Amino acid sequence: MEQPRASGGAATGSCSGRPQERAGRRRRVALIFHRLRIYTLKLGKRYLCNFCLQVISKAKPNTLMSKQLKPYHFHMKTVATLWDGHAAVWHGYEVHGMEKIPKEGPALIIFYHGAIPIDFYYFMAKIFIHKGRTCRVVADHFVFKIPGFSLLLDVFCALHGPREKCVEILRSGHLLAISPGGVREALFSDETYNIVWGNRKGFAQVAIDAKVPIIPMFTQNIREGFRSLGGTRLFRWLYEKFRYPFAPMYGGFPVKLRTYLGDPIPYDPKITAEELAEKTKNAVQALIDKHQRIPGNIMSALLERFHKKQKVN
């Protein structure tokens, strides 16, 4: 009598174990296909971006959005859509105040520089998709020396100055973006979001010479997405010595990113460059004070993906 019960128990255990094994196999197969799908999407995105860049590069440099590039408008919009999709999926990216960007005519956008300004790439994609406009941007000289970046910089309408070139672009009716802090702010600012502009006022003189408004801009949690270790004495010395960002960075965290555009600062012929620079700095600082948790916290920025709270302070 004992033997059948033992046999029956073993059979029951065997039968109950098989569905669990099958479920485990299904989960492993589903995981493999999920990873394969993600890899395929990333690979496809990379090749599609490269294809579009190669198509766009057939036009002459620095003629983006000219008559020569109109046939490639579809390809540019495809690249912008891919960036916008990445922003939405990975960061839940939002722009508040897009109506402050003029549909036509010039404007100078002044923004806070994160460790890696990925928010500005997302912002450029948003402008192109929703406004049909490109935004030139002033980049640091060292970026133009990175191998393989020349084509990408052309596509993103990047330039390294000088001041006369910036004024010319604005007088031609284009949008132009400048981060007065630049690489120094990217390396030496931190989760306290201190503005590192020094005594820079060239951007203000550009706005005065071109007679254009200034639009302040700040992206919430940009320091929580990527962080720099450039605050140490060694990396500060290396940057001051060689003017090259040797400081390591880490991040890529899928934190919530929200870009806020402040009220435009209109052109005033009576204001000096020093006064306008200070006024602009105060406007950017006001956006930081209003929308950013100080000090920034990576975990809090991650949790913001799951609720719609915008105002932190």
Secondary structure, 3 states (H helix, E strand, C coil): CHHHHHHHHHHHHHHHHHHHHHHHHHHHHHHHHHHHHHHHHHHHHHHHHHHHHHHHCCCCCCCCCCHHHHHHHHHHHHHHHHHHHHHHHHHCCEEECHHHCCCCCCEEEEECCCCCCHHHHHHHHHHHHHHCCCEEEECCHHHHHCCCCHHHHHHCCEECCCHHHHHHHHHCCCEEEECCCHHHHHHHCCCCCCCCCCCCCHHHHHHHHHCCCEEEEEEECHHHHEEECCCCHHHHHHHHHHCCCCCCEEECCCCCCEEEECCCECCCCCCCHHHHHHHHHHHHHHHHHHHCCCCCCHHHHHHHHHCCCCCCC
